[in-house]
Amino acid sequence: MVRFVPVTVVAIALGVFAGGVSVRAWNDHGHMLVAFVAYQQLSTVPAVKAKVDALIRLNPLIGDWDREVASLPVDMRPAALFAIAATWADIIKSDPAHHDDGTSGGNRPPPGQSAFANTGYSDTARHKYWHFIDTPFATDQTTLPAVPFPHTVERIPVLRKTLASPTATPALKSYDLVWLLHLVGDLHQPLHAVTRVNQSQPRGDDGGNGVRLCAMPCRDVLHLFWDGVLGNDTDPIGLLIDATAVKVPTGPDATNLDPAKWAAESFALARSEVYRQPIGPGAGPFTINAAYVQNAQRVAGERVALAAARLANILKNDLR
């Protein structure tokens, strides 16, 4: 659970929060920053912000979250709750009240219709396979595996349909909202849209999870590096300061709300910017250098800025 610093410390950063229009990502730090910045974009549509606030309060963990934000200024708490809610889809991965479904530790969809369920918080499956789309590419002549289905590109329109529905229950809208907050961020992480295939890994590298960055028993992998390339801080000071680093776009890219296009962007960036030297073919281990880190930070900043802008535009459109 995210821990917040005392109100006296947070108050120092309120001016930064009021003017911040940018983000970083994609671990808890990143998902929360995407949400913080997207929430700021709702200031021009108070009716939408009110709907969002009400839906977040229907999450089963709201009591815990209220205690987490109790030391914050009252007017900052809704944004903080919104940010925490963006991590809910990861929180349930370690929640014993939820369970893995499917195969490969829950990362591959189970057969049948349960993988497509959209019944709300009564569904205690973790649906880990909703977080990504494993679009394969090969570095040799290895046959490409099929893309598991459903995946995040399929899920996002389902979630949006619920939010826009005049008949869906508030409880279901709450469930779909917290999933949407998370998946929009996930799909902008290049390694959530790709799996690299070769003779030594014919089923793919699981979005870089099968690419080591150090020799065993070290467990550092490429995917986790990209998840946390822009930091791990989850307290308000860190979030608010980092939220000033990347400008949120307002042009046509920000209003592109097609998740298939987002996935194509991430896929192309994975091939050109993630699987580049010193990342070579196969499972590694590979040693990342300073130039690689700097480039990764640039790409990550641009992707999560788009995620925040697009998330805000989705909410403005679907909850108006």
C-alpha positions, -999 to 999 in steps of 0.1 A, spaced: 0 0 0 12 35 -8 23 55 22 19 93 22 41 118 41 26 141 67 4 171 57 30 196 68 55 182 42 29 179 15 17 215 19 51 227 7 45 210 -26 9 221 -32 20 249 -56 39 224 -76 8 201 -77 -14 229 -89 7 236 -119 21 202 -128 10 189 -162 33 159 -169 41 124 -158 65 94 -154 58 57 -153 51 25 -151 54 8 -118 32 22 -89 51 55 -92 43 57 -129 7 46 -128 0 71 -100 17 99 -119 -4 92 -150 -35 93 -129 -24 125 -110 -19 144 -143 -50 130 -160 -70 141 -129 -56 176 -133 -70 177 -169 -105 172 -155 -105 206 -138 -123 220 -167 -151 195 -164 -162 194 -128 -192 172 -135 -169 145 -148 -145 149 -119 -175 145 -95 -185 113 -112 -149 99 -111 -147 107 -74 -179 90 -66 -169 59 -86 -135 56 -69 -154 56 -35 -171 23 -45 -139 3 -46 -137 -23 -18 -104 -9 -6 -117 27 -1 -115 24 37 -78 16 35 -72 43 10 -90 69 31 -67 61 59 -37 64 36 -46 100 25 -60 112 59 -29 133 65 -32 152 32 -50 185 27 -87 178 22 -87 193 -13 -58 170 -24 -74 138 -12 -96 130 -42 -66 133 -66 -46 110 -43 -74 85 -41 -76 86 -79 -38 79 -82 -39 50 -57 -69 35 -76 -47 34 -107 -26 7 -90 -56 -15 -79 -51 -39 -108 -16 -46 -95 -26 -46 -58 -49 -76 -65 -20 -96 -78 -8 -101 -42 -43 -100 -25 -52 -134 -12 -89 -126 -18 -81 -128 -55 -69 -158 -75 -49 -165 -106 -69 -178 -135 -57 -194 -167 -22 -209 -173 14 -198 -170 9 -184 -135 -23 -167 -147 -6 -148 -175 -23 -168 -203 -61 -166 -206 -82 -196 -195 -104 -213 -220 -141 -203 -221 -159 -171 -213 -145 -164 -178 -115 -146 -195 -140 -121 -209 -159 -116 -177 -171 -81 -168 -192 -86 -137 -175 -62 -113 -158 -66 -79 -175 -100 -73 -151 -114 -99 -120 -122 -79 -99 -134 -108 -67 -114 -113 -70 -114 -151 -33 -108 -155 -35 -113 -193 -56 -81 -195 -24 -61 -188 -7 -66 -221 -8 -78 -257 19 -102 -268 24 -92 -304 54 -113 -316 82 -105 -339 112 -127 -348 149 -120 -350 154 -151 -372 131 -175 -392 113 -188 -361 75 -192 -366 56 -166 -348 32 -178 -320 -4 -168 -319 -14 -137 -299 -33 -148 -267 -68 -134 -265 -83 -115 -248 -57 -89 -241 -55 -52 -232 -64 -39 -267 -96 -59 -265 -104 -49 -229 -101 -11 -231 -132 -7 -254 -152 -30 -232 -144 -9 -201 -151 23 -220 -185 10 -231 -194 4 -195 -184 39 -184 -205 55 -212 -235 32 -206 -266 49 -192 -277 16 -177 -246 1 -162 -246 0 -124 -223 24 -105 -205 -6 -89 -197 -21 -124 -186 14 -136 -163 16 -106 -147 -17 -113 -142 -9 -150 -129 26 -141 -100 13 -119 -91 -13 -146 -91 14 -173 -69 38 -152 -43 10 -151 -46 -5 -186 -42 29 -204 -9 33 -186 2 -3 -193 -4 -1 -230 19 28 -233 48 8 -219 65 -6 -250 71 -40 -235 34 -45 -228 28 -47 -265 54 -71 -277 72 -104 -273 105 -112 -291 108 -146 -307 139 -165 -317 151 -201 -319 161 -201 -282 128 -186 -272 102 -199 -297 73 -189 -275 86 -154 -270 104 -136 -242 72 -125 -224 76 -88 -231 112 -87 -219 106 -108 -188 128 -135 -203 157 -111 -210 182 -110 -181 202 -80 -172 226 -98 -149 238 -134 -143 219 -157 -121 211 -158 -92 204 -121 -99 168 -117 -112 169 -83 -129 151 -84 -162 145 -60 -191 108 -56 -185 112 -45 -149 139 -21 -159 114 -4 -182 86 -5 -157 108 15 -133 131 35 -155 117 68 -143 117 61 -106 99 44 -77 89 72 -55 52 71 -45 49 98 -18 34 132 -28 67 151 -28 82 128 -53 51 125 -74 45 162 -76 81 171 -84 83 144 -111 50 156 -125 67 188 -137 92 170 -159 72 160 -190 47 182 -208 14 166 -216 5 169 -253 -27 186 -264 -26 180 -302 -40 152 -323 -19 125 -306 -36 133 -273 -71 128 -289 -61 95 -305 -82 71 -284 -78 39 -304 -59 13 -282 -49 -6 -313 -30 24 -325 -14 28 -290 -3 -8 -292 12 -3 -326 31 27 -313 44 7 -283 53 -23 -306 73 -1 -329 91 16 -300 100 -18 -285 116 -29 -317 136 3 -322 143 16 -287 140 -13 -263 157 -42 -282 187 -21 -292 223 -23 -282 235 -33 -256 204 -56 -256 214 -84 -280 196 -115 -293 185 -142 -268 180 -142 -231 212 -124 -221 225 -114 -196 232 -80 -210 247 -50 -193 228 -17 -198 249 14 -202 243 51 -195 233 59 -231 207 32 -230 192 45 -197 190 81 -210 173 70 -242 149 48 -222 140 77 -199 132 99 -230 110 73 -245 93 66 -212 86 103 -206 70 107 -240 48 76 -237 34 83 -202 27 119 -212 5 105 -240 -11 80 -216 -21 108 -192 -35 130 -220 -54 101 -235 -68 89 -202 -81 124 -194 -98 126 -228 -114 92 -224 -129 102 -191 -141 135 -205 -158 117 -234 -172 87 -216 -184 102 -184 -198 135 -197 
